[in-house]
Structure formats: structure tokens, C-alpha cells
Amino acid sequence: MNEEAAREGEGSPVLIWITALALLAAMVAIFIYVPTEKTEGAVQRIMYFHIPSAWVSFLAFFVVFLSSILFLWKKEREWDIYAHASAEVGVLFCTLVLITGPIWARPIWGAWWVWDARLTLTLVLWLIYVAYLMLRAQTDAGSMRARYAAVLGIAGFLDIPLIHFSVLWWRAFHPLPKVITSEGLGKGMDPAMLATLFISLGAFTCLYFALMGQRVNLEKLRDDIDRLKKDALDSD
Amino acid sequence: MRQYFSQVAAIVWKDLVTELKTRELFSTMFVFSVLVILIFIFSINLSIVKATEVGPGVLWVAFLFAGTLGLNRSFMLEKENGCLQGLILTPADRTTIYFGKFISNLVFLLLMEAFILPLFMVFFNVDLLAHLGSLLVVILLGTFGFCALGTLLSSLSSNLKTREVMLPILLYPLMVPVVIGSVRMTGQVLEGVPLSTMMNWVGLTLCFDVIFIGVSIMTIDHILEE
């Protein structure tokens, strides 16, 4: 068991190095390579952090959903660890989205926050998964915590499409901000900007897996310590 | 199948009889929602804003808050004296416990709403009778979804250390689609818009109801596992 854990620990530095290099490349692309946007100026560069963070948080919440289903199906601690780790990483990146968004919006829209459909969706998502983490913190380690968290992980993700449509129709009377629709790939986007966005997306995805690897390892080490403690107590 | 229904009915009956004996829950929910409406009336100036614009929001917040009291109570009652343990030990399917609790929560909340609506009509000076049919459909759809998800989450939160606090934190973010939909639909109905023009909202709320009844059936076994 210990050997296995050690081997996994050896495997992760490769991923960490790849992530570090990818992030370095993304930084070079964002701050040196990509041209400054004509109307928005330098502040537009935050988009290369904002969109990848949003993508990673959605990916993370999807992983929580899948792991939760697999946990309830197979009842293996492994899946509970994945769900927990992914929820933590997801909340981290969702927080980044909520921080980088207003920084960009203040000079461009003239307001820190607008009750636009996407902003509302992100905020509600953040609240759902913070509640998920609170639920985990409230219960003692064990099968009960894992089962409860899994139920919430499933319910939370299934709710996302419903929330999406409700906030979309809620603000249907207001015109959608032009800047957000032009974020769609393709039309009118400079190839250099598109390339930078994709480098950044790749780098953030690597970062997600690197953080996940670390977090999962940490949780497994914690389990090992608990087991060793229990063994030591029993042998006394 | 008949046995299943009679098992569900037994749980609902037990809850109703308990409530008839104590009358604790209904009075608490009713007074609390009147207070919520009152506080909102103090915080908004009804001579400036239109009653049909703010009214639906106030109404649904009152329903939601009072409903949360009821949900919190529904499984806490079972935790006392180990009643839940007894229910789980009965040879009935676990989903019967869910449906029993769901129906009794729904009945309490609908009953309370029936008492709140006339008060709302008086306080906000809105004519509800003209569109009563569509209004009742909207309220039924929203309350159904609230109780479907709420019963699932209260069965879960009743085992936590800080149960009363955790239920709203878990429940409210997930209730966002129903809250937006119900408030929007109620507002339009009070303006005299026919329900047939809001089929997207009706569909969305129905989807919510069906999805969370489904999720509950699939997962209640894992929550009521002892």
C-alpha cells in the first residue's frame, strides 16, 4: 500500500512540470505575444485567465457529478476522494472567475456587477458547491459523509441546465452585452488572440489535473495516517 | 402496488394526526410567513412601486421561508426518540418514507398558502379572484418542486450537526429556477396575462419537479441507510 502511494507520488512531478511549462507559455503568450485589444486596451488580457477558469470550474463540477454517481454505484472510497478534490478545485476556479469578472467589468461596463444571465449562473454555481463543501465539513469522515455529499453532487449538477434557462429567461428582456457574445469562438477574433486563448485553456486544464493529483494524494495520505493511528492504538 | 400506497398513506396519516394533536407546525409556519410579509411591506414603499410587481416576490419569499420551517421540522420530529430508525426498520420500501414525508410537507405548505393568499390580497390590494385558476396552477407547480427537493435535503440535513442552518444553505441555491419561474409567472398572472403564453416557465418548473422526484427515488436509499 505504501509503495503504491509512493509510486503515485513519483508519477505526479511529470504532470507538474508539464503544467509549469504550459503556464509559462501561456504567460508569455498573454503578456508578450498577443496584441492589445483596440477598444478595451490592456484590461482585455484578463479574458485569457477568465475563460479558462470558467472552463476548469465547469469541468471540475462535471467530475464531481460523475464521481458522485460512481461512488453511489460502487461504494469505493476512491470516488469519494475524487469528488471531494474536484469540488475544492472547482470552487477555487469559480472564485477566480467571480474575481476576474468584476475587475474586467468595472472599466468596460462601468459597473462591478451586472445581473446578467451568465454572472448569475456562476454565482449560483459557486453557492451550490460552497454548500457542498460545507456539508462535507459538517459531517464526520465516513460512509455517511460520502453518501450525503454524493447525493448533493448529483442534485447540484442536474440543476445546472435548469438554472441556466431560468436566468436566461429572467433577463430575456434585457439585451445581452455585446462583449460577451463576441467571446464566442471564430467571428471577428484575431488568430493570435484565439491561439493565446487556446494555450491558456490548455495550461489551465493541465493545472486542474495537477491540482487534482496533489489533492487526491493528500487525501490518500490522510487515510493512511488514520489507518496507521488505528493500528497503533489496537496494538497497544 | 396497493400495499405501497397504503404504506405511504399510513406515514402521511401519522404526520397529519400528530399535527392535529399538537398544532405546533401549522401555527408557526403561518405566523412566520405573515411576519415575513409584514417586514417586506415596511421595507418597500407601496405608494411608489406597483403591488403586482413586488407582490409576487414577497409572496414567494414568505412561502419559501415558512416552508423551510416545515421541512426542518418534518425529519427532526422523526429523529426524536429514534422514530426514523423505527420507520427504516419497517419492511416497507424506503421510497415510501420519502413519499409519505413529501406528501405531508406538501399538504401542510399548501394549507398554509391557502390561508396566506387572502391576507396577501388584502395587504397588497390585488385582485386574486379574477385569475384564481392559473394562479393555483402556478402555486401548485412551485410548491410541488419545493417540497420534492426540500424533503430529500431535509432527510439529509436532519443528521448534520447544525441542521436548521444547513437546510436553507443547501436548498436555496438549488431552488433558484423554481423561485425565478414562480415569481415571474405569478407576476404575469396577476397582470392578467394568460398562462398559455408562459409555457416555457411552466415546462421548466415541471422539469424541475420531475427531475427532483426522480433524483429522490434514486438516492433516498443511500440517505436513509443506517
Contacts between the chains, C-beta under 8 A, distances in Angstrom:
chain1	res1	chain2	res2	distance
A	72	B	219	6.8
A	72	B	222	5.6
A	124	B	173	5.4
A	124	B	176	5.2
A	127	B	172	7.9
A	127	B	173	4.1
A	128	B	173	4.4
A	128	B	174	6.4
A	131	B	169	5.0
A	131	B	170	5.0
A	131	B	173	6.2
A	134	B	166	7.1
A	134	B	169	6.4
A	135	B	160	7.3
A	135	B	166	6.8
A	135	B	170	6.4
A	138	B	160	4.8
A	138	B	161	5.5
A	138	B	162	6.4
A	138	B	166	6.2
A	139	B	159	7.6
A	139	B	160	6.2
A	139	B	161	7.8
A	144	B	159	6.9
A	147	B	222	4.6
A	147	B	223	6.6
A	147	B	225	6.8
A	148	B	156	5.1
A	148	B	159	7.6
A	148	B	223	6.7
A	150	B	219	7.8
A	150	B	222	7.1
A	151	B	152	7.4
A	151	B	156	6.4
A	151	B	215	7.8
A	151	B	219	4.6
A	151	B	222	6.4
A	151	B	223	6.1
A	152	B	153	7.9
A	152	B	156	7.5
A	152	B	170	6.6
A	154	B	215	6.3
A	154	B	219	6.7
A	155	B	149	7.1
A	155	B	152	7.3
A	155	B	153	7.9
A	155	B	174	6.3
A	155	B	212	7.0
A	155	B	215	5.4
A	155	B	219	7.9
A	156	B	174	6.6
A	158	B	211	5.7
A	158	B	215	6.3
A	159	B	174	5.0
A	159	B	176	7.9
A	159	B	177	7.0
A	159	B	211	8.0
A	162	B	177	4.1
A	162	B	204	6.3
A	162	B	207	6.3
A	162	B	208	5.5
A	162	B	211	7.3
A	163	B	176	5.2
A	163	B	177	5.4
A	165	B	177	7.3
A	165	B	200	7.8
A	165	B	204	5.8
A	166	B	176	6.4
A	166	B	177	3.9
A	166	B	180	4.5
A	166	B	181	5.8
A	166	B	204	6.1
A	167	B	176	7.5
A	167	B	180	6.9
A	169	B	180	7.9
A	169	B	184	7.6
A	169	B	200	6.3
A	169	B	201	7.0
A	169	B	204	7.8
A	170	B	180	4.9
A	170	B	184	6.9
